[in-house]
Amino acid sequence: MRLNRNLGLWPMLPAMLAGGCVNVTAPDKPIVINLNISITQEVVYRLDNKAKTLIQENPGIF
């Protein structure tokens, strides 16, 4: 069997050579991942000059 260091088999080499068994168990406590996410949004708008003038001349339109 050819071992490659990139595969991460080196720690298991003694067990493999001895014919032993390697046990992998899940942790007793759940894995908790805390994510602090901040979402901000900016709304940028541009008014056409005609629309801007119309709103300024008629402030009660909206």
SVG drawing of the C-alpha trace seen along z (x, -y; Angstrom):
<svg xmlns="http://www.w3.org/2000/svg" viewBox="-52 -75 56 82">
<polyline fill="none" stroke="black" stroke-width="0.4" points="0.0,0.0 1.5,-3.3 0.8,-6.2 0.5,-9.8 1.1,-12.5 -1.7,-14.6 -4.3,-11.9 -3.6,-12.2 -3.0,-8.5 0.2,-8.9 -1.4,-9.0 -3.2,-5.7 0.0,-3.9 0.8,-2.1 -2.8,-0.8 -2.8,0.4 0.6,2.1 -0.5,3.8 -3.8,5.0 -5.8,3.0 -8.9,1.1 -9.4,-2.6 -12.6,-3.9 -14.0,-7.3 -16.9,-8.4 -19.1,-11.4 -18.7,-14.0 -21.1,-13.8 -22.1,-17.4 -23.6,-18.9 -21.4,-21.1 -22.4,-24.7 -21.6,-27.3 -22.2,-30.9 -22.6,-33.2 -22.9,-36.9 -24.3,-38.2 -25.0,-41.8 -27.1,-42.6 -27.4,-46.2 -29.1,-47.6 -28.9,-51.0 -31.5,-52.3 -30.3,-54.8 -32.7,-56.6 -32.5,-59.4 -35.3,-61.5 -35.6,-62.8 -35.5,-66.6 -39.1,-66.9 -40.4,-64.6 -38.4,-66.5 -39.7,-69.9 -43.3,-68.5 -43.0,-67.3 -41.5,-70.6 -44.4,-72.5 -47.0,-70.2 -45.9,-69.2 -49.4,-67.6 -49.2,-65.2 -48.0,-62.4"/>
</svg>
